[in-house]
Amino acid sequence: MKRKALILIALLLVSGVSYVAYTIYQVLNPETLFETQPHTEEDVDNNSPAQNDKEVSVHIQQPEEQYRFDEDRINILLLGLDADQERYETMRAFRTDTIILLSIDFQANQVYLISIPRDSYVKIPGRQQRDRINTAFVWGGGFNGRGFERTTETVSDFLGGIPIHYYVGIDMNAFVEIVDIMGGVEFEVDVPVKIGGRELKPGLQRLNGQQVLDYCRNRHFPWGDIQRVKNQQKMLLAMFDQLKSSKQLLNVSKYYEVLKSKVYTNLNAKQIAALGVFGMKLDLSNIHTYSIPGDFLNIDGIGYWGVNQYGKKDLVKEIFGVEIEIDPKDDVRYIKRELEEKLKALAAAISEANDVIDKAQEVMSTYSAYIKEEEKAGVESRIGKVRQSIDVEDTASIKTATRELKNYIDNLSQIFEQRKKEDEERKAHEQVLAKARKDAQQVIQWVTAQIEEKGDRLSPQDRQRIEASIASVNEALKGQNVQDIMNKTAELKKQAEAIFNAMEQQKEEGNSSPPQDATDGSNGSQVPENDEGNSQVPDDNQETPGNGQDSPETVEDDQKVQGAPGEGGVEPADAGNA
C-alpha cells in the first residue's frame, strides 16, 4: 500500500514538473501560444468584462482569410474607447477613437504598429454608405452586441483581407490606471496641452496616468487627428521602453489580473504573459510605426480622412509581403474629384434655383393685381421648398424643387397674362362705352332743348318721331352694347337735324316771300279769311318746302340747325371698337 502511494506521489511530481516546464517553454516561445486557427470560447478568458456588468461574448468569428500566414506571425487590434466613468453614466454607445493594428513577427523579432485614423472614410460591412471607421463599433452594437467583431471585420476588409486574430480594448479609465501602476511615464512634452481645466506644459517630465491620457487625446493641431496619431505612437514607444527597462514587461500578466475587469480582450493570461516575455527581446529599433496615408475630406460639412488607396496598398505590401486589391473609387483623389464635380453641380443647381426664385418674385410683382391669394401662397410655398433644399445642399432636391417652382410660375405667367389682356380689353370697352354714353346724353339734351325751343311749331308727328328715337337711345343706354348706343344716337341726331333743318327752311322761305302790291286788285296787306282763291296754305296734296320737296329757295346742305352736338353729327361706331 505504501509502495502504491509513493508511486502516485512520484507521478504527480513528474506531471507537475512537466506542466511547469511546458508552461515556461510556451511563455518563452510565444509563437506556440498563437496559432492562426479559429478559436473557441474555451480559449478565451471568461473574465473579460462588459458594460453594466453584463457578460460580453469574446468569441470572434474569424474573417475568411484571403491570405495564409505562418504560425510565427499574429495580428492584434488595439482599440482605445472614448469612454470614461462620466460617459458610462450618460452614454450608451462609444466609438473606437484609437485604432492600431499590432503585427508581431516572432521569428524575425519585428513588431509593426499601423495606426488607422479614427475618421478614415471606409466601407463598413453591413452598411451601404461609407462612414468613419470608428463608428463600426457602434454599428456592431457596442459592448452588448458585436461591436468588437464588427470593428475587427471592418479593419480586416479595409486592409485587403489581412486576418486579425485578437483584439484588446480599453477605455480611458483603464488607460489611466495602467500608467499609474507603471509609476508614470517620463516623457518630453513637445506642445502645451489644455483639457478639462488641466494644463500640461512642454518639457521633460514624469507624467501620471491622467496627464498621459490628456497628451494622447489632444488634437489641437493643424493636422488634428493625424498629429494625434503620431503623438500616440510616440507615447506607446515611451511606455514600452520604460516597461522594458524596468523589467515590468515580465509583470504584464499581473497588471492584466488587476485590470481585467476593465480590459476587453480575447487573449488569455498565458498569452499576455508570453507577449511580455517577447517584448523583453525587442529593441525600439525592432518596432516600426506606420499610419494610413491620405488627405482630409469635407463631405456635407463633416470632416473625414480620405485614404490614399495606392499608398495603403504599398504599405500592406511592405509589412505583410502581399498584394491586395483596391477599389480606385475609394481613393481620396477620386473622391475629391467626385466631390468637386458634385460641388460644381451643387453650385449650378443653387444658381439656377436663385434665378427661378428671382423670376417668381418678379412675376409676383409684375402681376400683383391679377394674382389670387391661393396662387400667391402656392408660389411662396414652393419658394420655401427650394430654399430649404439649398440649406441642406442636396443637389437632387434642389433640382426637383426648382423644376416644380419653374413649372408652376410658368403656368401662372400665362394665366396672369390672359387676365391682364382681358382687364385691358375691359377697361378699353369701359372707356368707349363711357364716351358713347356721354355723346348720347349730349345729343338727347340738345334734341330736348330744340324741342322746347320749337314749341308748337314742331308738328305732333315730328315730336312723336323724335321722342320715340330718344326713348330708343335711353333703352340702349341701359345696356353695355357700345355699337347699339352709337348707332341709335347717330339715328336720333340725324333724324332731329333733318326735322329741325326743314323747319328752319320753312321759316326762311316764309320770311323771304315778297309783299303783295296794293294795285294788283287785292285787299291790301290783309289776307282774306277763307278766300279760297288767295289762300297761302297748301292743301293736303301739296308738299311743304323743307319737308322733302326741293325748291330754288331750299337752304344749302351745309346749313345745319345751330347748336347740334358734334361736327357733322354722330356717326355709327365701327363694330370693331365696340
ZADREN-257111 format. One record per residue (C-alpha): residue number from 1; residue in three letters; x, y, z. Coordinates in steps of 0.1 Angstrom, whole numbers, plus 5000, padded with zeros to 4 digits. Each point is the difference from the previous one (the first is absolute). Example, Ala and Ser with C-alpha at 12.3 -4.5 7.8 and 13.67 -1.06 7.14 Angstrom:
{1 "Ala" {5123 4955 5078}}
{2 "Ser" {5014 5034 4993}}
REM end
This chain:
{1 "Met" {5000 5000 5000}}
{2 "Lys" {5028 5024 5008}}
{3 "Arg" {5017 4991 4968}}
{4 "Lys" {4969 5009 4980}}
{5 "Ala" {4998 5034 5018}}
{6 "Leu" {5036 5007 4993}}
{7 "Ile" {4995 4992 4963}}
{8 "Leu" {4970 5023 4999}}
{9 "Ile" {5019 5029 5016}}
{10 "Ala" {5029 4995 4976}}
{11 "Leu" {4976 5001 4970}}
{12 "Leu" {4984 5032 5013}}
{13 "Leu" {5034 5016 5005}}
{14 "Val" {5011 4990 4965}}
{15 "Ser" {4968 5013 4986}}
{16 "Gly" {5003 5033 5018}}
{17 "Val" {5035 5006 4991}}
{18 "Ser" {4992 4991 4963}}
{19 "Tyr" {4971 5025 5000}}
{20 "Val" {5021 5028 5015}}
{21 "Ala" {5028 4992 4976}}
{22 "Tyr" {4975 5000 4970}}
{23 "Thr" {4984 5033 5012}}
{24 "Ile" {5034 5016 5004}}
{25 "Tyr" {5009 4988 4965}}
{26 "Gln" {4968 5015 4986}}
{27 "Val" {5005 5033 5016}}
{28 "Leu" {5036 5002 4988}}
{29 "Asn" {4988 4988 4966}}
{30 "Pro" {4968 5021 4994}}
{31 "Glu" {4996 4988 4964}}
{32 "Thr" {4988 4967 5015}}
{33 "Leu" {4971 5018 5017}}
{34 "Phe" {4988 5018 4969}}
{35 "Glu" {4988 4978 4972}}
{36 "Thr" {4982 5015 4971}}
{37 "Gln" {4969 4979 5003}}
{38 "Pro" {4964 5006 5012}}
{39 "His" {4998 5004 5038}}
{40 "Thr" {4972 4986 5021}}
{41 "Glu" {4985 5016 5030}}
{42 "Glu" {5019 4976 5022}}
{43 "Asp" {5032 5017 4988}}
{44 "Val" {4988 5034 5012}}
{45 "Asp" {5004 5015 5035}}
{46 "Asn" {4964 4999 5012}}
{47 "Asn" {5007 5029 5024}}
{48 "Ser" {4999 5026 4972}}
{49 "Pro" {4976 5027 5012}}
{50 "Ala" {4970 5016 4984}}
{51 "Gln" {4983 5033 5006}}
{52 "Asn" {4974 5000 5028}}
{53 "Asp" {5015 4967 5014}}
{54 "Lys" {4985 4980 4971}}
{55 "Glu" {5022 4973 4984}}
{56 "Val" {5012 5008 4965}}
{57 "Ser" {5007 4972 4976}}
{58 "Val" {5037 5001 4993}}
{59 "His" {4999 4974 4972}}
{60 "Ile" {5009 5015 4967}}
{61 "Gln" {4989 4983 4968}}
{62 "Gln" {5031 5002 4979}}
{63 "Pro" {4996 5018 4967}}
{64 "Glu" {5006 4978 4970}}
{65 "Glu" {5038 5001 4996}}
{66 "Gln" {5009 5011 4966}}
{67 "Tyr" {5037 4995 5008}}
{68 "Arg" {5016 4973 5022}}
{69 "Phe" {5028 5008 5024}}
{70 "Asp" {5024 4977 5018}}
{71 "Glu" {4994 4994 5037}}
{72 "Asp" {5028 5023 5009}}
{73 "Arg" {4980 5031 4993}}
{74 "Ile" {4969 5014 5017}}
{75 "Asn" {4980 5032 4996}}
{76 "Ile" {4984 5017 5030}}
{77 "Leu" {4976 5029 4998}}
{78 "Leu" {5005 5026 5027}}
{79 "Leu" {4969 5022 5007}}
{80 "Gly" {4997 5030 5022}}
{81 "Leu" {4964 5008 5008}}
{82 "Asp" {4987 5035 5006}}
{83 "Ala" {4984 4989 5033}}
{84 "Asp" {5006 5011 5036}}
{85 "Gln" {4980 4999 5032}}
{86 "Glu" {4980 5031 4991}}
{87 "Arg" {4992 4987 4965}}
{88 "Tyr" {4990 4965 5013}}
{89 "Glu" {4973 5018 5020}}
{90 "Thr" {4988 5023 4972}}
{91 "Met" {5006 4981 4968}}
{92 "Arg" {4992 4965 4987}}
{93 "Ala" {5021 4999 4968}}
{94 "Phe" {5037 5006 4997}}
{95 "Arg" {5025 5003 4972}}
{96 "Thr" {5035 4987 4995}}
{97 "Asp" {5019 5032 4999}}
{98 "Thr" {5034 4982 4999}}
{99 "Ile" {5004 4972 4975}}
{100 "Ile" {5034 4983 4997}}
{101 "Leu" {5008 4967 4983}}
{102 "Leu" {5029 4983 5018}}
{103 "Ser" {5017 4975 4978}}
{104 "Ile" {5026 4977 5017}}
{105 "Asp" {5025 4980 4981}}
{106 "Phe" {5014 4976 5026}}
{107 "Gln" {5027 4985 4978}}
{108 "Ala" {5014 5033 4988}}
{109 "Asn" {4996 5017 5033}}
{110 "Gln" {4982 5029 4983}}
{111 "Val" {4969 5019 5010}}
{112 "Tyr" {4979 5022 4978}}
{113 "Leu" {4976 5027 5013}}
{114 "Ile" {4975 5011 4973}}
{115 "Ser" {4979 5030 5012}}
{116 "Ile" {4967 5005 4983}}
{117 "Pro" {4986 5035 5004}}
{118 "Arg" {4966 4998 5017}}
{119 "Asp" {4984 5022 4973}}
{120 "Ser" {5011 4977 4971}}
{121 "Tyr" {4973 5000 4974}}
{122 "Val" {4994 4963 4994}}
{123 "Lys" {4974 4974 4992}}
{124 "Ile" {4985 4983 5030}}
{125 "Pro" {4986 4965 4995}}
{126 "Gly" {4963 5000 5001}}
{127 "Arg" {4997 5036 4992}}
{128 "Gln" {4992 5015 4965}}
{129 "Gln" {5018 5033 5005}}
{130 "Arg" {5035 5007 5010}}
{131 "Asp" {5006 5013 5035}}
{132 "Arg" {5027 5008 5025}}
{133 "Ile" {5018 4968 5010}}
{134 "Asn" {4995 5008 5037}}
{135 "Thr" {4963 4996 4996}}
{136 "Ala" {5003 4963 4992}}
{137 "Phe" {4999 4992 5038}}
{138 "Val" {4967 5018 5003}}
{139 "Trp" {4985 4984 4969}}
{140 "Gly" {5009 4967 5014}}
{141 "Gly" {4980 5006 5031}}
{142 "Gly" {5028 5011 5024}}
{143 "Phe" {5009 4981 5031}}
{144 "Asn" {4967 4981 5002}}
{145 "Gly" {4999 4991 4963}}
{146 "Arg" {5027 4991 4975}}
{147 "Gly" {5020 5032 5002}}
{148 "Phe" {5034 4984 5002}}
{149 "Glu" {4992 4975 4973}}
{150 "Arg" {4987 5027 4977}}
{151 "Thr" {5030 5021 5006}}
{152 "Thr" {5025 4972 4993}}
{153 "Glu" {4981 4990 4969}}
{154 "Thr" {5000 5036 4988}}
{155 "Val" {5038 5005 5005}}
{156 "Ser" {5007 4966 4984}}
{157 "Asp" {4980 5009 4969}}
{158 "Phe" {5016 5035 4999}}
{159 "Leu" {5034 4984 4999}}
{160 "Gly" {4991 4977 4971}}
{161 "Gly" {4991 4969 5020}}
{162 "Ile" {5030 5000 5025}}
{163 "Pro" {4988 4977 5028}}
{164 "Ile" {4996 5013 5035}}
{165 "His" {5005 4973 5026}}
{166 "Tyr" {4995 5019 5033}}
{167 "Tyr" {4988 5033 5013}}
{168 "Val" {5006 5020 5032}}
{169 "Gly" {4977 5028 5009}}
{170 "Ile" {5004 5024 5029}}
{171 "Asp" {4981 5031 5010}}
{172 "Met" {5015 5033 5013}}
{173 "Asn" {4996 4989 5037}}
{174 "Ala" {5021 4969 4995}}
{175 "Phe" {5027 5018 4980}}
{176 "Val" {5004 5025 5029}}
{177 "Glu" {5004 4971 5025}}
{178 "Ile" {5025 4981 4979}}
{179 "Val" {5023 5031 4999}}
{180 "Asp" {4996 5006 5037}}
{181 "Ile" {5009 4963 5008}}
{182 "Met" {5031 5005 4978}}
{183 "Gly" {5009 5029 5022}}
{184 "Gly" {4994 5026 4973}}
{185 "Val" {5020 5006 4968}}
{186 "Glu" {5030 5022 4995}}
{187 "Phe" {4993 5020 4968}}
{188 "Glu" {5011 5030 4981}}
{189 "Val" {4967 5020 4996}}
{190 "Asp" {5004 5020 4967}}
{191 "Val" {4969 5021 5001}}
{192 "Pro" {4978 5017 5027}}
{193 "Val" {4968 4980 5007}}
{194 "Lys" {4968 5013 5015}}
{195 "Ile" {4971 4976 5006}}
{196 "Gly" {4972 5001 5026}}
{197 "Gly" {5016 5029 5019}}
{198 "Arg" {5033 4981 5003}}
{199 "Glu" {5032 5013 4985}}
{200 "Leu" {5031 4982 4988}}
{201 "Lys" {5031 5022 4993}}
{202 "Pro" {5028 4990 4975}}
{203 "Gly" {5032 4984 5014}}
{204 "Leu" {5014 4967 5012}}
{205 "Gln" {4980 4988 5030}}
{206 "Arg" {4984 4970 5016}}
{207 "Leu" {4963 4998 4990}}
{208 "Asn" {4973 4983 5020}}
{209 "Gly" {4972 4980 4985}}
{210 "Gln" {4977 5030 4995}}
{211 "Gln" {5028 5021 4984}}
{212 "Val" {5009 4972 4976}}
{213 "Leu" {4963 4997 4990}}
{214 "Asp" {4997 5038 4995}}
{215 "Tyr" {5031 5000 4978}}
{216 "Cys" {4987 4971 4979}}
{217 "Arg" {4966 5015 4996}}
{218 "Asn" {5012 5035 4990}}
{219 "Arg" {4993 5007 4964}}
{220 "His" {5003 5038 4999}}
{221 "Phe" {5023 5000 4970}}
{222 "Pro" {4998 5011 4964}}
{223 "Trp" {4999 4963 4991}}
{224 "Gly" {4976 4991 5028}}
{225 "Asp" {4995 4963 5005}}
{226 "Ile" {5030 4991 4977}}
{227 "Gln" {5024 5018 5023}}
{228 "Arg" {4983 4984 5030}}
{229 "Val" {5006 4965 4985}}
{230 "Lys" {5037 5008 4998}}
{231 "Asn" {5000 5012 5036}}
{232 "Gln" {4983 4968 5011}}
{233 "Gln" {5027 4980 4983}}
{234 "Lys" {5027 5020 5017}}
{235 "Met" {4984 4994 5033}}
{236 "Leu" {4995 4963 4995}}
{237 "Leu" {5037 4996 4991}}
{238 "Ala" {5010 5020 5031}}
{239 "Met" {4978 4978 5022}}
{240 "Phe" {5014 4968 4984}}
{241 "Asp" {5036 5013 5005}}
{242 "Gln" {4993 5007 5037}}
{243 "Leu" {4982 4966 5006}}
{244 "Lys" {5029 4982 4984}}
{245 "Ser" {5028 5019 5017}}
{246 "Ser" {4984 4995 5034}}
{247 "Lys" {4992 4964 4992}}
{248 "Gln" {4963 5007 5006}}
{249 "Leu" {4992 4982 4968}}
{250 "Leu" {5005 4968 5019}}
{251 "Asn" {4971 5011 5023}}
{252 "Val" {4976 5009 4972}}
{253 "Ser" {4978 4969 5008}}
{254 "Lys" {4997 5012 5036}}
{255 "Tyr" {4989 5034 4988}}
{256 "Tyr" {4974 4983 4979}}
{257 "Glu" {4987 4980 5030}}
{258 "Val" {4996 5033 5019}}
{259 "Leu" {4983 5018 4971}}
{260 "Lys" {4983 4972 4981}}
{261 "Ser" {4966 5013 5011}}
{262 "Lys" {5007 5031 4980}}
{263 "Val" {5018 4983 4970}}
{264 "Tyr" {4980 4985 4971}}
{265 "Thr" {5020 4973 4982}}
{266 "Asn" {4999 4965 4987}}
{267 "Leu" {5036 4993 5011}}
{268 "Asn" {5006 4978 5031}}
{269 "Ala" {5024 5007 5028}}
{270 "Lys" {5026 4975 4987}}
{271 "Gln" {5000 5017 4966}}
{272 "Ile" {5003 5034 5016}}
{273 "Ala" {5030 4988 5021}}
{274 "Ala" {5016 4986 4970}}
{275 "Leu" {4997 5033 4982}}
{276 "Gly" {5017 5017 5030}}
{277 "Val" {5029 4976 4998}}
{278 "Phe" {5003 5005 4962}}
{279 "Gly" {5000 5037 5006}}
{280 "Met" {5032 4997 5021}}
{281 "Lys" {5018 4987 4969}}
{282 "Leu" {4991 5031 4980}}
{283 "Asp" {5019 5033 4994}}
{284 "Leu" {4983 5031 4990}}
{285 "Ser" {5016 4996 4966}}
{286 "Asn" {4980 4968 4996}}
{287 "Ile" {4967 5019 5003}}
{288 "His" {4989 5017 4968}}
{289 "Thr" {4972 5025 4999}}
{290 "Tyr" {4977 5008 4971}}
{291 "Ser" {4969 5021 4994}}
{292 "Ile" {4974 4996 4972}}
{293 "Pro" {5008 5026 4974}}
{294 "Gly" {4974 5024 4987}}
{295 "Asp" {4986 5035 5001}}
{296 "Phe" {4972 5019 5016}}
{297 "Leu" {4965 4999 4985}}
{298 "Asn" {4969 5021 5007}}
{299 "Ile" {4968 4983 4990}}
{300 "Asp" {4967 5018 5008}}
{301 "Gly" {5018 5020 5027}}
{302 "Ile" {5014 4969 5017}}
{303 "Gly" {5038 4995 5002}}
{304 "Tyr" {5015 4967 4989}}
{305 "Trp" {5035 4985 4994}}
{306 "Gly" {5000 4990 4963}}
{307 "Val" {5022 4969 4995}}
{308 "Asn" {5028 4999 4974}}
{309 "Gln" {4991 4966 4987}}
{310 "Tyr" {5032 4996 4980}}
{311 "Gly" {5021 5010 5030}}
{312 "Lys" {4980 4975 5022}}
{313 "Lys" {5007 4973 4974}}
{314 "Asp" {5037 5007 5001}}
{315 "Leu" {5000 5001 5039}}
{316 "Val" {4983 4965 5001}}
{317 "Lys" {5025 4987 4975}}
{318 "Glu" {5029 5013 5021}}
{319 "Ile" {4988 4987 5033}}
{320 "Phe" {4983 4967 4990}}
{321 "Gly" {5016 4993 4967}}
{322 "Val" {4967 4995 4982}}
{323 "Glu" {4982 5018 4972}}
{324 "Ile" {4965 5011 5008}}
{325 "Glu" {4973 5012 4977}}
{326 "Ile" {4986 5035 5003}}
{327 "Asp" {4971 5019 4986}}
{328 "Pro" {5012 5032 4982}}
{329 "Lys" {4967 5016 5009}}
{330 "Asp" {5009 4998 5037}}
{331 "Asp" {5032 5020 4994}}
{332 "Val" {5000 5035 5016}}
{333 "Arg" {5010 5016 4967}}
{334 "Tyr" {4971 4984 4981}}
{335 "Ile" {4976 5010 5028}}
{336 "Lys" {5013 5035 4999}}
{337 "Arg" {4995 5003 4963}}
{338 "Glu" {4965 4985 5005}}
{339 "Leu" {4994 5026 5027}}
{340 "Glu" {5012 5028 4978}}
{341 "Glu" {4976 4989 4973}}
{342 "Lys" {4972 4998 5026}}
{343 "Leu" {5009 5034 5013}}
{344 "Lys" {4999 5014 4965}}
{345 "Ala" {4966 4983 4994}}
{346 "Leu" {4988 5013 5033}}
{347 "Ala" {5012 5036 4992}}
{348 "Ala" {4983 4998 4966}}
{349 "Ala" {4968 4987 5016}}
{350 "Ile" {5000 5027 5026}}
{351 "Ser" {5006 5027 4974}}
{352 "Glu" {4972 4987 4979}}
{353 "Ala" {4978 4998 5030}}
{354 "Asn" {5007 5036 5010}}
{355 "Asp" {4992 5011 4964}}
{356 "Val" {4967 4983 5001}}
{357 "Ile" {4992 5015 5034}}
{358 "Asp" {5008 5035 4986}}
{359 "Lys" {4978 4993 4970}}
{360 "Ala" {4972 4988 5022}}
{361 "Gln" {5002 5032 5022}}
{362 "Glu" {5001 5021 4968}}
{363 "Val" {4969 4983 4987}}
{364 "Met" {4983 5006 5034}}
{365 "Ser" {5009 5037 4998}}
{366 "Thr" {4991 5005 4964}}
{367 "Tyr" {4966 4983 5002}}
{368 "Ser" {4992 5009 5036}}
{369 "Ala" {4966 5014 4989}}
{370 "Tyr" {4991 4967 4984}}
{371 "Ile" {5012 4974 5025}}
{372 "Lys" {4976 4982 5024}}
{373 "Glu" {5009 4992 5036}}
{374 "Glu" {5001 4963 4995}}
{375 "Glu" {5024 5005 4971}}
{376 "Lys" {5022 5023 5020}}
{377 "Ala" {5001 4974 5028}}
{378 "Gly" {5009 4973 4974}}
{379 "Val" {5029 5021 4987}}
{380 "Glu" {5013 5008 5035}}
{381 "Ser" {4997 4963 5011}}
{382 "Arg" {5021 4989 4970}}
{383 "Ile" {5026 5027 5006}}
{384 "Gly" {5003 4987 5036}}
{385 "Lys" {5006 4965 4988}}
{386 "Val" {5028 5012 4976}}
{387 "Arg" {5017 5020 5028}}
{388 "Gln" {4997 4970 5024}}
{389 "Ser" {5017 4977 4975}}
{390 "Ile" {5027 5026 4995}}
{391 "Asp" {5006 5001 5037}}
{392 "Val" {5007 4963 5002}}
{393 "Glu" {5020 5002 4968}}
{394 "Asp" {4983 4970 4984}}
{395 "Thr" {5005 5004 4962}}
{396 "Ala" {4972 4976 4990}}
{397 "Ser" {4975 5016 5024}}
{398 "Ile" {5010 5035 4987}}
{399 "Lys" {4994 4990 4964}}
{400 "Thr" {4967 4983 5008}}
{401 "Ala" {4987 5030 5020}}
{402 "Thr" {5013 5025 4974}}
{403 "Arg" {4983 4981 4972}}
{404 "Glu" {4967 5000 5019}}
{405 "Leu" {5002 5037 5007}}
{406 "Lys" {5009 5008 4964}}
{407 "Asn" {4972 4980 4985}}
{408 "Tyr" {4975 5015 5025}}
{409 "Ile" {5011 5036 4993}}
{410 "Asp" {5001 4995 4962}}
{411 "Asn" {4964 4987 5001}}
{412 "Leu" {4990 5030 5022}}
{413 "Ser" {5017 5025 4977}}
{414 "Gln" {4978 4988 4971}}
{415 "Ile" {4969 5003 5022}}
{416 "Phe" {5010 5034 5013}}
{417 "Glu" {5007 5013 4964}}
{418 "Gln" {4966 4989 4989}}
{419 "Arg" {4984 5017 5030}}
{420 "Lys" {5020 5032 4992}}
{421 "Lys" {4988 4999 4964}}
{422 "Glu" {4964 4995 5010}}
{423 "Asp" {5003 5028 5025}}
{424 "Glu" {5015 5024 4975}}
{425 "Glu" {4972 4991 4975}}
{426 "Arg" {4974 5006 5027}}
{427 "Lys" {5015 5034 5009}}
{428 "Ala" {5001 5009 4963}}
{429 "His" {4964 4990 4996}}
{430 "Glu" {4990 5020 5030}}
{431 "Gln" {5017 5031 4986}}
{432 "Val" {4983 4996 4966}}
{433 "Leu" {4967 4993 5018}}
{434 "Ala" {5004 5030 5022}}
{435 "Lys" {5007 5022 4970}}
{436 "Ala" {4970 4986 4981}}
{437 "Arg" {4977 5006 5029}}
{438 "Lys" {5013 5035 5005}}
{439 "Asp" {4995 5008 4963}}
{440 "Ala" {4965 4985 5001}}
{441 "Gln" {4991 5021 5031}}
{442 "Gln" {5012 5031 4982}}
{443 "Val" {4980 4993 4969}}
{444 "Ile" {4969 4993 5021}}
{445 "Gln" {5005 5033 5019}}
{446 "Trp" {5004 5019 4967}}
{447 "Val" {4969 4984 4985}}
{448 "Thr" {4980 5006 5031}}
{449 "Ala" {5011 5037 5000}}
{450 "Gln" {4991 5003 4963}}
{451 "Ile" {4965 4985 5007}}
{452 "Glu" {4994 5025 5027}}
{453 "Glu" {5012 5028 4979}}
{454 "Lys" {4979 4991 4970}}
{455 "Gly" {4969 4996 5021}}
{456 "Asp" {4968 4999 4981}}
{457 "Arg" {5018 5005 4967}}
{458 "Leu" {5010 4963 5002}}
{459 "Ser" {4973 4978 4986}}
{460 "Pro" {4986 4973 5023}}
{461 "Gln" {5012 4974 4975}}
{462 "Asp" {5036 5012 5000}}
{463 "Arg" {4999 5004 5038}}
{464 "Gln" {4988 4964 5003}}
{465 "Arg" {5027 4987 4976}}
{466 "Ile" {5027 5018 5020}}
{467 "Glu" {4988 4989 5034}}
{468 "Ala" {4999 4964 4987}}
{469 "Ser" {5036 5003 4989}}
{470 "Ile" {5010 5015 5034}}
{471 "Ala" {4983 4971 5017}}
{472 "Ser" {5019 4976 4978}}
{473 "Val" {5033 5017 5010}}
{474 "Asn" {4991 4999 5037}}
{475 "Glu" {4992 4963 4997}}
{476 "Ala" {5034 4994 4984}}
{477 "Leu" {5017 5019 5028}}
{478 "Lys" {4987 4974 5025}}
{479 "Gly" {5022 4974 4984}}
{480 "Gln" {5037 4995 4992}}
{481 "Asn" {4998 4999 4962}}
{482 "Val" {5022 5029 4989}}
{483 "Gln" {4991 4994 4963}}
{484 "Asp" {4963 5001 5008}}
{485 "Ile" {5003 5032 5020}}
{486 "Met" {5020 5018 4973}}
{487 "Asn" {4978 4988 4972}}
{488 "Lys" {4968 5011 5017}}
{489 "Thr" {5016 5033 5010}}
{490 "Ala" {5010 5007 4965}}
{491 "Glu" {4965 4991 4987}}
{492 "Leu" {4985 5024 5026}}
{493 "Lys" {5023 5028 4991}}
{494 "Lys" {4995 4995 4962}}
{495 "Gln" {4962 4999 5004}}
{496 "Ala" {4999 5030 5023}}
{497 "Glu" {5023 5021 4977}}
{498 "Ala" {4979 4991 4970}}
{499 "Ile" {4967 5011 5017}}
{500 "Phe" {5015 5031 5015}}
{501 "Asn" {5017 5011 4968}}
{502 "Ala" {4968 4995 4981}}
{503 "Met" {4983 5023 5025}}
{504 "Glu" {5026 5026 4996}}
{505 "Gln" {4998 4998 4963}}
{506 "Gln" {4962 5005 5001}}
{507 "Lys" {5005 5029 5023}}
{508 "Glu" {5025 5017 4977}}
{509 "Glu" {4978 4993 4969}}
{510 "Gly" {4971 5017 5018}}
{511 "Asn" {5021 5030 5009}}
{512 "Ser" {5013 5005 4965}}
{513 "Ser" {4966 5001 4981}}
{514 "Pro" {4995 5036 4984}}
{515 "Pro" {4970 5021 5013}}
{516 "Gln" {4970 5003 4977}}
{517 "Asp" {4997 5032 4981}}
{518 "Ala" {4969 5019 5008}}
{519 "Thr" {4993 5006 4963}}
{520 "Asp" {4995 4965 4991}}
{521 "Gly" {4964 5000 5010}}
{522 "Ser" {5005 4985 5034}}
{523 "Asn" {4986 5010 5033}}
{524 "Gly" {5033 5016 5011}}
{525 "Ser" {5023 4984 5027}}
{526 "Gln" {4972 4980 5016}}
{527 "Val" {4996 4964 4988}}
{528 "Pro" {4963 4993 4995}}
{529 "Glu" {4987 4975 5023}}
{530 "Asn" {4988 4969 4983}}
{531 "Asp" {5007 5015 4966}}
{532 "Glu" {5006 4968 4981}}
{533 "Gly" {5013 5019 4969}}
{534 "Asn" {5027 5018 5020}}
{535 "Ser" {5007 4974 5027}}
{536 "Gln" {5038 4996 5008}}
{537 "Val" {4995 4967 5020}}
{538 "Pro" {5009 4969 4979}}
{539 "Asp" {4974 4973 4997}}
{540 "Asp" {5005 4966 5011}}
{541 "Asn" {5016 4989 4967}}
{542 "Gln" {5025 5029 4999}}
{543 "Glu" {5034 4993 5016}}
{544 "Thr" {5013 5027 5023}}
{545 "Pro" {5035 5012 4990}}
{546 "Gly" {5025 4986 5025}}
{547 "Asn" {4980 4968 5005}}
{548 "Gly" {5016 4981 4972}}
{549 "Gln" {4992 5023 4970}}
{550 "Asp" {5029 5018 4985}}
{551 "Ser" {4995 5035 4987}}
{552 "Pro" {5023 5028 4988}}
{553 "Glu" {4997 5015 5035}}
{554 "Thr" {5011 4968 5018}}
{555 "Val" {5029 5007 5024}}
{556 "Glu" {5034 4985 4991}}
{557 "Asp" {5010 4965 5014}}
{558 "Asp" {5026 5016 5023}}
{559 "Gln" {4974 5022 5017}}
{560 "Lys" {4993 4980 5032}}
{561 "Val" {4980 5007 5031}}
{562 "Gln" {5022 5021 5022}}
{563 "Gly" {5013 4984 5032}}
{564 "Ala" {4998 4964 4989}}
{565 "Pro" {5026 4980 5021}}
{566 "Gly" {5029 4988 4979}}
{567 "Glu" {5013 5011 4967}}
{568 "Gly" {4981 4983 4972}}
{569 "Gly" {4979 4980 5024}}
{570 "Val" {5007 4967 5019}}
{571 "Glu" {5011 4973 4976}}
{572 "Pro" {4994 4963 5007}}
{573 "Ala" {5030 4984 5018}}
{574 "Asp" {5022 4974 4984}}
{575 "Ala" {4989 4966 5014}}
{576 "Gly" {5036 4991 5006}}
{577 "Asn" {5003 5028 5026}}
{578 "Ala" {4969 4990 5019}}
REM end
